[in-house]
Amino acid sequence: MLDAGSFVLAAGHRSHVSSIEDQASSNQTMTDSLWKKALLGAGLGLLAGAIVLLITSVLPAFESFENKTFDLRYQRKLDYQSGDAKIEDIIIVDIDNRSLEKLGRFQQWPRSYHARVIDYLHAGDAACIAFDVLFVERDANSAEDSLLILSTKNAGNVIHAMTLEQEHPEAFLYKMEKPPEGFEAARFTLPLPPKNVDALNSFDRFDGKLMELYNNSAGLGFVNFLPDDDNAIRQMPLFLNFAGQAYPSFALAVVMQSAGLARDDIEVELGREVRGRKSNNGGVVMRIPIDNKSRVLVNYMGSQNTFRYIPYYDVLEQRVPPETFQNRIVLIGASAAGLADLRPVPFAAIFPGVEVHANVIHSIRTQNFITKQPETLSLVTMLIFAMIAGVITMIWSPWLGILVTVFLSVGYTLLTTSLFISRNVWIPQVRPLFSFGVAFISVMVYRFLSEERQKQLIKGMFVHYASELIVNELIRDPSKLKLGGDKKYATAFFSDIKDFTTYSEKLSPEALIAQLNEYLSAMTDIVLEYGGYLDKYEGDAVVAVFGVPVDQTDHAERACMAALDMQKVLVDLRKKWSAEKRPAFEARIGLNTGEMIAGNIGGKNRFDYTVIGDPVNLASRLEGANKMYGSKVMIGEETYGQAKDKIMARELDFLRVKGKSRPVRVFELVGRRSDHFDEDLVAAFTHFARGLELYRLQEWNKAIAEFRRVLALNPHDGPAKEFLRRCDIFMQAPRPANWDGVFEMRTK
């Protein structure tokens, strides 16, 4: 058998275990709620990502935006490379303004100039000589053409440029079904499968008439630029389709010549790479990443003049030692503004076309490329970003969501810029960032609409049952209104009209309802005034609770003050009703404080926010117990303990209510501590307290004397009358010697 100390210890242990279990349950519920929100946010983010994918696929403007972010990254990259030395293995013989000043208009230069340059470069043992100059028409002096052709043939390593055009019927330039007559196309085209050739960008015409020059070249490559919509050159095609044949670019032809690769040594896998294999051993000497149109991203090594430039005039006049060109690739091209070979690039409005080719050649030779994130991975990144944004925005506050969204967006931008600078990887920025923004906005709109709907639901549920302050607090933080049940420490309130059944039998239904509504309106206003929640009306009874659904640290005090104000208002109402010849309603009130279950309780489609539990039941019993004592407001011991600093109350009894084994100490609430009490009333309360003490000691005669003194001071004191009655009974039927003073109520 447990002694008292053991009982307290065991009860404390159970309480601790219960507390841990409650905390664990609360944590699990919170975790489940967060998971649901996260999944919903991820779903909305995924939907937003799909919308972004659709929009960006339809509107070309987004590709332009992405290109601009690419350009900005390029500028940052070149800022880091600004101190690098010039590249010497590719030399540009530059037709510059000085050369034009010395030699006159370029269009009037004899082609023998170019022949002399070829001969001098050949004598200097240049690895490859490549003309980024178009010799389309025959010279008026055929001897000049002959000298150029002869020098080209003798050098054996000269690459000439060609250009392909679209048809222009209005200018009588029609589509050509085959290469020009006399052109040895088989030497210069690459044997790609027909399906690959058909996938390439296609052109209708071969622009050139000097077939002897082309046929005596070591190689031939097109110099067509296929810029983006803003005319900037970010990528170059390595192959173009003309008359069903694949022609190499100028840069690829130069690389093939310098690396000793024949046309059969080239393998093409569109959308992946171009491979160059040595015929003698089959080893791969180069890999070039390309898209499905054979385009390679141009890896610009720096701004203009990153490569070594030597004026054309100085080479022609042999002012440069021939060994300068030994084992080097030499490109002959123009930087002079009047020769129309200046192009916009990602980081500059004008840039020599010949240096664009030089960058492509250098990139292939050094196997140093810019690679773009694969489309599939890009889409996955975009969707992940959208889902992250959705989750963040759904589970965090809007301002924190904005802050984190901005932080992640900036972080992603810095990361992709850093990877471009350090690893030459182009990771799209616009789609992921746009998906981030769209997901954020989508979830915010959803939250706004759902929270507005929730606000209206809360308002509809509580506007007639709780004060405006509580309703606004619930709207601000709906988590305080938990669906299902939650343990709350609160104060339950029950009131009932004394002898209401008698009144209902005497009054007509119309008169009864009218007066009852007047009574309930006045009582409800007071409940709401003190921040209580009106649980329900049960006929003439008012059921309320203080401390839910919004926590209130002073809920017991609020309930007591509301009960006192109700009794005060009823005094005035009774005067009014008496003057109107209507019944003077009196109300009995019971208050009790404790841990109860609060939440939405009911069926799946119909439920009410209410409270249940032993403390609630006890409040109801205390309201009924007033009848026995003739009191108006009875409160439980816990309520008294919470509000005793603000209220005046006298202990009434030690009760064991029906259905409960544990007795409770109960008090009669008589006023506020700030109220003025006359001396007779204070004296009456003092005598009652003495009488109650003597009653519990079974000193019946002495107790009776004290209770009679109470009645002498206050003839209407109901509790004193009740204890006089009990003393008389107990004198006739003595209590056991170990009687604990508990009075057991047999009725509810």
Secondary structure, DSSP 4 states (H G I P E B T S, - for coil): ---HHHHHHHHHHHHHHHHHHHHHHHHHHHHHHHHHHHHHHHHHHHHHHHHHHHHHHH-THHHHHHHHHHHHHHHHHHHHHTTPPPEEEEEEEEE-HHHHHHH--GGG--THHHHHHHHHHHHTT-SEEEE-S---SPPSSHHHHHHHHHHHHHHS-EEEEEEEE--BGGGTBPPPSSPPTT--HHHHSB---HHHHHHS-EESEEE---HHHHHTSSEEEE------TTS---EEESEEEETTEEEEBHHHHHHHHHHT--GGGEEEETTTEEEEE-TTT--EEEEEE--TT-EEE----SSTTSEEEEEHHHHHTT-S-GGGGTT-EEEEEE--GGGS-EEEETTEEEEEHHHHHHHHHHHHHHT---EEPPHHHHHHHHHHHHHHHHHHHHHS-HHHHHHHHHHHHHHHHHHHHHHHHHH-EE---HHHHHHHHHHHHHHHHHHHHHHHHHHHHHHHHHTTTB-HHHHHHHHH-GGGS-SSEEEEEEEEEEEEETTHHHHHHHS-HHHHHHHHHHHHHHHHHHHHHTT-EEEEEETTEEEEEES-SS--TTHHHHHHHHHHHHHHHHHHHHHHHHHTT-----EEEEEEEEEEEEEEEE-SS-EEEEEESHHHHHHHHHHHHHHHHT-SEEEEHHHHHHHTTTEEEEEEEEEE-TT-SS-EEEEEEEEETTS---HHHHHHHHHHHHHHHHHHTT-HHHHHHHHHHHHHH-TT-HHHHHHHHHHHHHHHSPPPTT----EE----
